[in-house]
Amino acid sequence: MSFGSSKWLGGCALGLGATVLLGACQGPISLGGADDEIKNNPSSGNGKVTKVDVLFVVDNSAGMADKQEILGLVAADFVKPLVNPPCVDQSGAVVSQPAGTLAPCPAGSARRYAPVNDMHIGVISSSIGGHGTDACPDIDPDPTACGSADNTTMNDKGHLLTRPDACGGPAVPTYGGGGFIAWDPGLALDPPGENVLDDGSGSGLVPTLGKLIRGAGEIGCGYEAPLESWYRFLAEPAPYVSMAFSNMGGYKHQGLDTALLEQRKAFLRPDSMLVIVMLTDENDCSVKEYGQFPIVVGTEFNGMDFAMPRARSECAIDPNDPCCKSCALGAGDCPVDPTCYVNGDQAQGVANLSPAEDPLSLRCFDQKRRFGIEFLYPIDRYTSALTQKQVYTVTGELVDNPIFSDLDPNDGVDATRDPGLVVFAGIAGVPWQAIARDPSNLALGFKDAQELAQGGTWDAILGDPTTYVAPTDPFMVESVSPRAGITAGNAINGGERTIAGGDDLQYACTFPLLPGATGNECDGGSTDNPICAPNPADGGQHTLQIGDKAYPGTRVLGVARGLGERGVLGSICPAQVNDPSAADFGYRPAIQAVIDRMAPRL
């Protein structure tokens, strides 16, 4: 029995056997690139906008607290250039910084662009639950997370966040209680929005944004899905309330999340510039939410303990091989593969992977080689959502894309944004040295889209995921084992480490902790982990965390590349965190790259 829709964007139709995984996958359906959309869309000119809607997508899994803190520290660097741009002369050189939004420029100069006096800013997390499986429950009673309180951050459902802390507390005040900040210096909105940047006592636009970012926390779902999280909030035509499994159809959506739709309608104006800023230190794990695909993140399937079936032996050699598929699918037109069966005997049934071969923490890693099936949504889903006027529903229907629609026909606004008014910025796991204009001086900024497309940069940091061609930069190769060409004590990731249990990946990059910050990611089990050091208070065991890390974020990079000039890339591993006044502090270079990309349309 097969079910699901193979017509669906990048979809696979999967069938259900008694206890094994069955089905056949098709490749992603290309809906056209960003450049084609701009070229063929007469409304995608260079018109200027006065409204900006900004969505921060913040990874809230373990190890993210200090990275959220760094982003919160540079929130002002994002806001202030937009609401109070500098004065420039005719050559574009900055001549002064006005005291405020309404202050005039000196004679012979003008604002770099008009101040943004109408801006919405919201924050969502990377946690959208276990997609109907037993992973990442909506309410996690784990007493180690929030003491006596339940952890409710495993499934934020793509909703805007208003919590000040992962474990609760009074909601951060937002515009009309809608979950977002409305910048309104002229008090023109009804009701009026925020007109103070920072009052010095913890109120105002900048402090509120910092609170929302830090409030994401770091006890969310370990299967981070930041791409699907923003897709659900911005583009999913019919966001579901929950998912459940049925023998007659696999995992299916249930209900309509009207609360999310109301948040989207209030937040997303049809004629604004839409900016998505994503912060994540791991690769995206956006599982296809239909058919049997969600089982990849679960420990049980249909009431029974579940382990992933093996992939055919061809997968380890070439994932592009037409016979590379799950052993559970049967041989079909391919030769019988003895490695697929218990003791090599077909009569004894399909052999599942052992726990050592199939750690839950790596269920989203290298899926085609390890399992014979890709369980994650293709990158085309996300580039299409940010470029195309229509998107597919889960049942395969082509409908209007909410990002390019008027969600409130009664608001008196008839215009809708063109694709050129969508900017995607990924601050992700990639060495800053690999994407800097000058690896010896990050103050010169990160490469823009044109610069990234030159000199083999994309081949180095991304390769070609569609054909399973690995990046040429060894730091960007996802691997459990130490990678060739990486020396101990190097300045990028500190060196490869021993992963005794085989349940983690090597780092793309590392960086020192913020002064005064602490961490709990060192258990003393490894003496070659570059972010851990001997702890005098623990008898010299390597339990003292001195740095933090990120893993290769290739799926995030893929979206940035697919969007061309509208894609912005930054590193989540900062060059330095000790001098907050410097141009290369924290995520300031990444934020500046976003501002530079926005400026021409403001």
C-alpha positions as CSV (number, residue, x, y, z in Angstrom):
1,M,0.0,0.0,0.0
2,S,1.5,3.3,-1.0
3,F,0.6,6.8,0.1
4,G,1.8,10.3,0.1
5,S,2.2,12.4,-3.0
6,S,5.2,12.0,-5.3
7,K,3.9,15.1,-7.1
8,W,4.7,17.1,-3.9
9,L,7.7,19.3,-3.9
10,G,10.7,17.0,-3.8
11,G,8.4,14.4,-2.4
12,C,8.5,10.6,-2.1
13,A,5.6,8.2,-2.0
14,L,6.2,5.7,0.8
15,G,4.3,2.5,1.5
16,L,3.9,0.6,4.8
17,G,4.8,-3.0,5.3
18,A,4.1,-4.8,8.5
19,T,7.2,-3.6,10.4
20,V,9.5,-2.4,7.7
21,L,10.0,0.7,5.6
22,L,8.9,0.6,2.0
23,G,8.7,3.1,-0.8
24,A,10.4,4.8,-3.7
25,C,11.9,8.3,-3.9
26,Q,11.9,10.7,-6.7
27,G,14.3,13.7,-7.1
28,P,13.3,17.2,-6.2
29,I,11.0,19.1,-8.5
30,S,12.7,22.3,-9.7
31,L,10.4,25.3,-9.8
32,G,13.0,27.7,-11.2
33,G,15.7,29.7,-9.7
34,A,15.7,33.1,-8.0
35,D,17.4,34.8,-11.0
36,D,14.8,33.5,-13.4
37,E,12.0,34.7,-11.2
38,I,13.4,38.2,-11.1
39,K,14.0,38.3,-14.8
40,N,10.5,37.1,-15.7
41,N,8.6,39.1,-13.1
42,P,7.9,42.6,-14.3
43,S,7.2,43.9,-10.8
44,S,10.7,42.9,-9.5
45,G,12.3,46.2,-10.3
46,N,14.3,48.5,-8.1
47,G,11.5,50.2,-6.4
48,K,12.1,51.5,-2.9
49,V,10.2,50.4,0.2
50,T,9.4,52.1,3.5
51,K,8.3,49.0,5.5
52,V,10.5,46.2,6.7
53,D,9.4,42.9,8.4
54,V,12.3,41.0,10.0
55,L,12.1,37.4,11.3
56,F,14.9,36.1,13.5
57,V,15.1,32.3,13.5
58,V,17.0,31.2,16.5
59,D,18.3,27.7,17.1
60,N,17.2,26.8,20.7
61,S,19.0,23.4,21.1
62,A,21.8,22.6,23.5
63,G,24.9,24.8,23.4
64,M,23.2,27.9,21.9
65,A,23.0,30.1,25.0
66,D,26.2,32.0,24.4
67,K,25.5,32.3,20.7
68,Q,22.1,33.8,21.5
69,E,23.9,36.2,23.9
70,I,26.3,37.3,21.2
71,L,23.5,38.0,18.8
72,G,21.7,39.9,21.5
73,L,24.8,42.0,22.1
74,V,24.8,43.2,18.5
75,A,21.1,43.6,18.1
76,A,21.6,47.4,18.1
77,D,24.0,47.0,15.1
78,F,21.0,45.7,13.2
79,V,18.4,48.2,14.3
80,K,20.3,51.5,14.5
81,P,21.6,51.6,10.9
82,L,18.0,51.0,9.7
83,V,16.2,53.6,11.8
84,N,19.0,56.2,11.8
85,P,21.2,55.7,8.7
86,P,24.3,57.8,8.3
87,C,24.7,60.9,6.1
88,V,26.9,60.4,3.0
89,D,28.3,62.7,0.4
90,Q,27.9,62.4,-3.3
91,S,30.6,59.7,-3.5
92,G,28.8,57.6,-0.9
93,A,31.4,58.3,1.9
94,V,30.0,58.7,5.4
95,V,30.3,62.3,6.6
96,S,28.3,62.2,9.9
97,Q,26.0,60.2,12.0
98,P,22.8,62.1,12.9
99,A,21.7,62.3,16.5
100,G,18.3,60.8,15.7
101,T,15.9,59.8,13.0
102,L,14.6,63.3,12.4
103,A,18.0,65.1,12.6
104,P,19.1,66.8,9.4
105,C,22.3,66.0,7.4
106,P,25.0,68.6,6.8
107,A,24.8,70.6,3.6
108,G,26.0,68.7,0.6
109,S,25.1,65.3,2.1
110,A,22.0,63.1,2.5
111,R,20.9,60.0,4.3
112,R,22.4,56.8,2.8
113,Y,18.7,55.7,2.6
114,A,15.5,56.9,4.2
115,P,15.2,56.0,7.8
116,V,12.9,52.9,8.4
117,N,10.0,54.2,10.4
118,D,7.7,51.2,10.0
119,M,9.3,47.9,11.0
120,H,8.0,44.6,12.5
121,I,10.5,42.3,14.2
122,G,9.7,38.8,15.5
123,V,11.6,35.8,16.8
124,I,10.8,32.1,16.3
125,S,12.9,29.0,17.3
126,S,14.2,25.9,15.5
127,S,12.0,23.5,17.5
128,I,8.8,22.2,15.8
129,G,8.6,18.9,17.7
130,G,8.8,15.3,16.6
131,H,6.3,15.4,13.7
132,G,4.0,12.9,15.3
133,T,6.7,10.6,16.7
134,D,7.8,10.1,20.3
135,A,10.7,12.6,19.8
136,C,10.6,16.1,21.2
137,P,7.2,16.0,23.0
138,D,5.1,19.2,23.4
139,I,5.5,18.9,27.2
140,D,8.8,17.3,28.4
141,P,8.7,16.5,32.1
142,D,12.5,16.2,32.3
143,P,13.3,17.6,35.7
144,T,16.8,18.6,34.7
145,A,15.7,21.2,32.2
146,C,13.5,23.5,34.2
147,G,13.6,22.1,37.8
148,S,10.1,21.4,38.9
149,A,8.6,22.9,35.8
150,D,7.9,21.2,32.5
151,N,9.9,22.0,29.5
152,T,7.5,23.3,26.8
153,T,10.2,24.5,24.3
154,M,10.5,21.2,22.4
155,N,7.7,22.3,20.0
156,D,7.3,26.0,19.5
157,K,5.2,25.2,16.4
158,G,6.6,28.0,14.4
159,H,4.9,30.6,16.6
160,L,6.4,33.9,17.5
161,L,8.2,33.8,20.9
162,T,7.4,36.1,23.8
163,R,9.1,34.2,26.6
164,P,11.9,35.9,28.5
165,D,13.4,32.5,29.5
166,A,13.1,28.9,28.2
167,C,11.5,28.0,31.6
168,G,8.9,30.6,31.5
169,G,8.2,33.9,33.2
170,P,5.9,36.8,32.3
171,A,5.7,37.3,28.6
172,V,7.9,40.0,27.0
173,P,5.5,42.9,26.0
174,T,4.9,42.9,22.3
175,Y,2.8,45.0,19.9
176,G,-0.8,44.5,20.9
177,G,0.2,41.2,22.4
178,G,0.8,39.9,18.9
179,G,4.2,38.4,19.5
180,F,6.3,41.0,17.6
181,I,7.8,44.4,18.0
182,A,6.4,47.3,15.9
183,W,8.8,50.2,15.4
184,D,6.7,53.3,15.2
185,P,8.8,56.5,16.0
186,G,6.1,58.8,14.7
187,L,3.4,56.9,16.7
188,A,1.4,56.6,13.5
189,L,0.0,53.1,14.2
190,D,-3.2,52.4,15.9
191,P,-2.5,51.5,18.6
192,P,0.9,53.2,18.6
193,G,4.0,51.0,18.5
194,E,7.5,51.4,20.0
195,N,9.2,54.8,19.6
196,V,12.2,54.4,21.9
197,L,15.4,52.5,20.9
198,D,16.7,52.1,24.4
199,D,15.7,54.0,27.5
200,G,18.7,52.8,29.5
201,S,16.5,50.8,31.9
202,G,15.8,47.7,29.9
203,S,12.9,49.0,27.7
204,G,12.8,50.0,24.1
205,L,13.3,48.3,20.8
206,V,16.9,47.1,21.2
207,P,16.5,45.6,24.8
208,T,13.2,44.0,23.8
209,L,14.7,42.3,20.8
210,G,17.6,41.1,23.0
211,K,15.1,39.5,25.4
212,L,13.2,37.7,22.7
213,I,16.4,36.3,21.2
214,R,17.7,35.1,24.6
215,G,14.3,33.8,25.6
216,A,14.5,31.1,22.9
217,G,16.7,29.2,25.4
218,E,18.8,26.0,24.7
219,I,16.6,23.2,25.9
220,G,14.6,22.8,22.7
221,C,14.4,19.9,20.3
222,G,17.7,18.4,19.3
223,Y,16.4,17.8,15.8
224,E,16.8,21.4,14.7
225,A,14.5,22.4,11.9
226,P,15.1,26.2,11.4
227,L,14.3,26.0,7.7
228,E,10.9,24.4,8.2
229,S,10.2,26.6,11.2
230,W,10.3,29.8,9.1
231,Y,8.6,28.0,6.2
232,R,5.7,27.1,8.5
233,F,5.3,30.6,9.9
234,L,5.7,32.4,6.6
235,A,4.8,30.1,3.7
236,E,2.9,27.0,4.7
237,P,-0.6,27.4,3.3
238,A,-2.3,25.3,5.9
239,P,-0.1,24.9,9.0
240,Y,-1.2,21.9,11.1
241,V,-2.0,21.7,14.8
242,S,-0.6,18.2,15.3
243,M,0.4,15.1,13.5
244,A,-0.7,11.5,14.1
245,F,0.1,8.1,12.6
246,S,-2.4,5.9,10.8
247,N,-1.9,2.5,9.3
248,M,-4.0,3.7,6.4
249,G,-1.9,6.8,5.6
250,G,1.2,7.1,7.7
251,Y,1.8,10.4,9.5
252,K,-0.8,13.0,8.6
253,H,-1.6,16.6,9.5
254,Q,-4.5,17.3,11.9
255,G,-6.3,20.5,12.4
256,L,-5.5,24.0,11.2
257,D,-3.3,26.3,13.3
258,T,-5.4,29.4,13.2
259,A,-3.3,31.0,15.9
260,L,-0.2,30.9,13.6
261,L,-2.3,32.3,10.7
262,E,-3.4,35.2,12.8
263,Q,0.2,35.9,13.8
264,R,1.3,35.7,10.2
265,K,-1.4,38.0,9.1
266,A,-0.5,40.7,11.6
267,F,3.2,40.4,11.2
268,L,3.7,40.0,7.4
269,R,2.6,43.1,5.4
270,P,2.2,42.5,1.6
271,D,4.3,45.5,0.6
272,S,7.2,45.2,3.0
273,M,10.8,44.0,2.6
274,L,11.0,40.6,4.2
275,V,14.3,39.7,5.9
276,I,14.9,36.3,7.5
277,V,18.0,36.1,9.8
278,M,18.8,32.6,10.9
279,L,21.2,31.6,13.7
280,T,22.1,27.9,14.0
281,D,25.2,25.9,14.9
282,E,24.1,22.6,13.4
283,N,22.9,21.4,10.1
284,D,19.2,21.7,9.4
285,C,17.0,18.6,10.1
286,S,13.7,19.6,8.5
287,V,12.0,16.2,8.1
288,K,9.3,15.7,5.5
289,E,6.1,15.8,7.4
290,Y,4.0,13.2,5.7
291,G,3.9,9.5,4.9
292,Q,6.4,7.5,6.8
293,F,9.3,10.0,6.7
294,P,8.9,11.3,10.3
295,I,9.9,7.8,11.7
296,V,13.6,8.8,11.1
297,V,13.5,10.9,14.3
298,G,11.6,8.4,16.5
299,T,12.5,5.6,18.7
300,E,9.2,3.8,18.2
301,F,7.1,3.0,15.1
302,N,3.6,1.8,15.3
303,G,4.0,0.9,19.0
304,M,7.3,-1.0,18.6
305,D,10.9,-0.2,19.1
306,F,12.4,1.1,15.9
307,A,15.8,0.9,14.3
308,M,16.6,2.1,10.8
309,P,16.9,-0.6,8.2
310,R,20.2,-0.8,6.4
311,A,21.0,0.7,3.1
312,R,22.1,-1.4,0.2
313,S,25.9,-1.7,-0.2
314,E,25.8,0.5,-3.3
315,C,25.0,3.5,-1.1
316,A,28.4,3.5,0.6
317,I,30.1,3.6,-2.8
318,D,27.9,6.0,-4.7
319,P,24.6,7.4,-3.3
320,N,23.7,8.3,-6.9
321,D,23.7,4.7,-7.9
322,P,20.1,3.7,-9.0
323,C,20.3,0.7,-6.7
324,C,21.2,2.8,-3.7
325,K,18.0,2.5,-1.6
326,S,16.8,1.0,1.7
327,C,17.2,-2.7,2.1
328,A,13.6,-2.6,3.3
329,L,12.5,-1.7,-0.2
330,G,13.5,-5.1,-1.6
331,A,15.8,-5.8,-4.5
332,G,13.5,-4.9,-7.4
333,D,15.5,-4.7,-10.6
334,C,18.8,-4.7,-8.6
335,P,20.8,-7.8,-7.7
336,V,20.0,-9.4,-4.3
337,D,22.3,-7.8,-1.7
338,P,23.3,-10.3,1.0
339,T,24.3,-7.4,3.3
340,C,20.7,-6.5,3.6
341,Y,19.6,-9.6,5.4
342,V,20.2,-11.1,8.8
343,N,23.3,-13.4,8.6
344,G,23.1,-12.8,4.8
345,D,20.1,-15.0,4.6
346,Q,17.1,-13.5,2.9
347,A,14.8,-15.9,4.6
348,Q,15.8,-14.4,8.0
349,G,14.5,-11.0,7.0
350,V,15.9,-7.5,6.6
351,A,18.8,-6.5,8.9
352,N,18.4,-3.3,10.8
353,L,21.3,-1.1,11.9
354,S,22.6,-1.7,15.4
355,P,22.4,1.0,18.0
356,A,26.1,1.7,17.5
357,E,25.5,2.2,13.8
358,D,22.4,4.2,14.2
359,P,22.7,6.7,17.1
360,L,19.6,8.9,17.5
361,S,21.8,12.0,17.5
362,L,22.9,11.3,13.9
363,R,19.5,10.4,12.3
364,C,19.7,13.5,10.1
365,F,23.3,12.9,9.0
366,D,24.3,11.5,5.6
367,Q,20.9,9.8,5.2
368,K,21.2,8.5,1.6
369,R,24.5,6.7,2.3
370,R,23.4,5.3,5.7
371,F,19.7,4.6,5.1
372,G,19.2,4.6,1.3
373,I,16.5,7.3,1.6
374,E,16.5,11.1,2.0
375,F,14.1,11.9,4.8
376,L,14.6,15.7,4.7
377,Y,12.8,18.2,2.6
378,P,14.9,19.2,-0.4
379,I,16.5,22.7,-0.4
380,D,14.3,23.6,-3.4
381,R,11.3,23.8,-1.0
382,Y,12.9,26.8,0.7
383,T,14.4,28.6,-2.2
384,S,11.1,28.2,-4.1
385,A,9.1,29.6,-1.1
386,L,11.3,32.7,-1.2
387,T,11.1,33.2,-5.0
388,Q,7.9,31.7,-6.4
389,K,4.4,33.1,-6.4
390,Q,2.9,29.7,-5.7
391,V,3.8,26.8,-3.4
392,Y,2.6,23.2,-3.1
393,T,0.3,21.9,-0.3
394,V,1.0,18.6,1.4
395,T,-1.6,17.0,-0.9
396,G,0.1,18.2,-4.1
397,E,-2.0,21.2,-4.9
398,L,-0.4,24.4,-6.2
399,V,-1.7,27.5,-4.3
400,D,-0.8,31.1,-3.8
401,N,2.3,31.6,-1.7
402,P,1.5,33.6,1.4
403,I,4.8,35.5,1.2
404,F,3.7,37.0,-2.1
405,S,0.1,37.5,-1.2
406,D,-2.1,40.1,0.4
407,L,-3.1,38.3,3.7
408,D,-5.5,41.1,4.7
409,P,-7.6,42.3,1.7
410,N,-9.3,44.8,4.0
411,D,-6.1,46.6,5.0
412,G,-6.3,49.1,2.1
413,V,-3.0,47.9,0.6
414,D,-3.2,46.5,-2.9
415,A,0.5,46.0,-3.7
416,T,2.4,42.8,-3.0
417,R,6.1,42.3,-2.6
418,D,8.3,41.3,-5.5
419,P,10.9,38.5,-5.0
420,G,13.6,41.1,-4.9
421,L,12.2,42.3,-1.6
422,V,13.1,39.0,0.2
423,V,16.5,38.6,1.9
424,F,17.7,35.4,3.6
425,A,20.7,35.5,5.9
426,G,22.2,32.4,7.4
427,I,24.6,32.8,10.3
428,A,25.7,29.2,10.3
429,G,28.4,26.6,10.7
430,V,31.1,27.7,8.3
431,P,34.6,29.0,9.2
432,W,34.6,32.8,9.0
433,Q,38.0,32.6,7.4
434,A,36.4,30.7,4.4
435,I,33.9,33.4,3.6
436,A,35.8,36.6,4.7
437,R,36.9,39.1,2.0
438,D,40.3,39.0,3.8
439,P,40.9,36.1,6.2
440,S,43.5,38.2,8.0
441,N,41.1,41.1,8.5
442,L,37.4,40.4,9.1
443,A,36.7,44.1,9.6
444,L,36.5,44.2,5.7
445,G,33.4,42.0,6.0
446,F,32.1,38.8,4.5
447,K,31.9,38.1,0.8
448,D,28.7,39.0,-0.9
449,A,26.9,36.7,-3.4
450,Q,29.0,37.8,-6.4
451,E,32.2,37.2,-4.4
452,L,31.1,33.9,-3.1
453,A,30.4,32.7,-6.7
454,Q,34.0,33.4,-7.7
455,G,37.2,31.6,-7.0
456,G,35.6,28.3,-6.1
457,T,34.2,29.4,-2.7
458,W,31.0,27.5,-3.1
459,D,32.8,24.4,-4.2
460,A,35.0,24.7,-1.1
461,I,32.3,25.2,1.5
462,L,29.3,23.5,0.0
463,G,30.2,21.2,-2.9
464,D,27.2,19.9,-4.8
465,P,24.7,18.3,-2.3
466,T,22.3,17.3,-5.1
467,T,24.9,14.9,-6.5
468,Y,26.6,14.1,-3.2
469,V,29.8,15.9,-4.1
470,A,31.4,16.9,-0.8
471,P,32.9,20.3,-0.1
472,T,36.6,20.6,-0.9
473,D,37.3,22.4,2.4
474,P,37.7,19.5,4.9
475,F,36.3,21.6,7.7
476,M,32.9,21.6,5.9
477,V,32.8,17.8,5.4
478,E,30.3,16.2,7.8
479,S,32.1,13.2,9.4
480,V,32.3,11.2,12.6
481,S,35.9,10.2,11.9
482,P,38.8,12.7,11.9
483,R,39.2,14.3,8.4
484,A,42.4,14.3,6.5
485,G,44.3,17.6,6.1
486,I,43.2,19.1,9.5
487,T,46.1,19.6,11.9
488,A,45.9,19.7,15.7
489,G,45.8,23.1,17.2
490,N,44.7,24.9,14.0
491,A,43.1,28.3,14.2
492,I,39.8,27.2,12.6
493,N,38.5,24.3,14.7
494,G,41.3,23.5,17.0
495,G,41.9,20.1,15.6
496,E,39.9,16.9,15.2
497,R,38.8,14.9,18.2
498,T,38.1,11.4,19.3
499,I,34.4,10.6,19.3
500,A,34.4,7.5,21.4
501,G,30.7,6.6,21.0
502,G,30.5,7.5,17.3
503,D,27.4,9.7,18.1
504,D,28.7,13.2,17.2
505,L,30.3,15.0,14.3
506,Q,33.6,16.8,13.9
507,Y,33.5,20.6,14.2
508,A,33.5,23.0,11.3
509,C,34.8,25.8,13.5
510,T,35.4,26.8,17.2
511,F,35.7,30.0,19.1
512,P,36.4,31.2,22.7
513,L,33.5,31.7,25.1
514,L,32.4,35.2,25.9
515,P,34.3,36.6,28.9
516,G,32.6,35.3,32.0
517,A,30.5,32.7,30.1
518,T,30.4,29.1,31.2
519,G,29.3,25.9,29.5
520,N,28.3,22.3,30.3
521,E,29.4,20.5,27.1
522,C,32.6,18.9,28.5
523,D,32.1,15.6,30.4
524,G,35.8,14.8,30.7
525,G,35.5,11.8,28.5
526,S,37.8,13.2,25.7
527,T,41.1,14.9,26.2
528,D,41.4,16.1,22.6
529,N,38.2,18.2,22.4
530,P,39.4,21.7,21.5
531,I,36.6,23.4,23.4
532,C,37.4,21.6,26.7
533,A,40.4,22.0,29.1
534,P,41.6,20.4,32.4
535,N,39.5,21.6,35.3
536,P,41.5,22.3,38.5
537,A,38.3,22.0,40.5
538,D,37.7,18.5,39.1
539,G,41.1,16.9,39.6
540,G,42.4,17.9,36.2
541,Q,39.6,16.2,34.2
542,H,38.7,17.8,30.9
543,T,35.4,19.2,32.2
544,L,36.2,22.9,31.9
545,Q,34.5,24.4,28.8
546,I,36.7,27.2,27.3
547,G,35.2,27.5,23.9
548,D,32.2,26.7,21.7
549,K,31.7,25.1,18.3
550,A,29.6,24.7,15.3
551,Y,29.0,21.8,12.8
552,P,28.9,22.2,9.0
553,G,25.7,23.9,8.1
554,T,25.5,22.9,4.5
555,R,21.7,23.0,4.1
556,V,21.6,26.6,5.3
557,L,24.4,27.4,2.9
558,G,22.4,25.7,0.1
559,V,19.5,28.1,0.6
560,A,21.8,31.1,0.7
561,R,23.5,30.0,-2.6
562,G,20.1,29.2,-4.2
563,L,18.9,32.8,-3.6
564,G,21.8,34.4,-5.4
565,E,22.2,38.1,-4.6
566,R,19.4,37.9,-2.0
567,G,21.3,35.3,0.0
568,V,23.6,36.5,2.8
569,L,26.1,34.2,4.6
570,G,27.9,34.7,7.9
571,S,29.7,32.4,10.4
572,I,28.3,31.5,13.8
573,C,31.9,31.2,14.9
574,P,33.0,34.8,15.5
575,A,36.5,36.0,14.9
576,Q,36.7,37.5,18.4
577,V,34.4,38.1,21.4
578,N,36.7,40.2,23.6
579,D,36.5,43.7,22.1
580,P,32.8,44.8,21.7
581,S,33.9,48.1,20.1
582,A,35.7,46.4,17.2
583,A,34.2,46.0,13.7
584,D,34.9,42.2,13.8
585,F,33.2,41.6,17.2
586,G,30.7,38.7,17.4
587,Y,28.2,38.7,14.7
588,R,28.7,42.3,13.7
589,P,30.2,41.4,10.3
590,A,27.2,39.2,9.5
591,I,24.7,41.9,10.6
592,Q,26.6,44.4,8.4
593,A,26.3,42.1,5.4
594,V,22.5,42.0,5.9
595,I,22.3,45.8,6.1
596,D,24.4,46.1,3.0
597,R,22.0,43.8,1.1
598,M,18.9,45.6,2.3
599,A,20.2,49.1,1.6
600,P,19.6,49.3,-2.2
601,R,15.9,48.8,-1.8
602,L,15.3,51.1,1.2
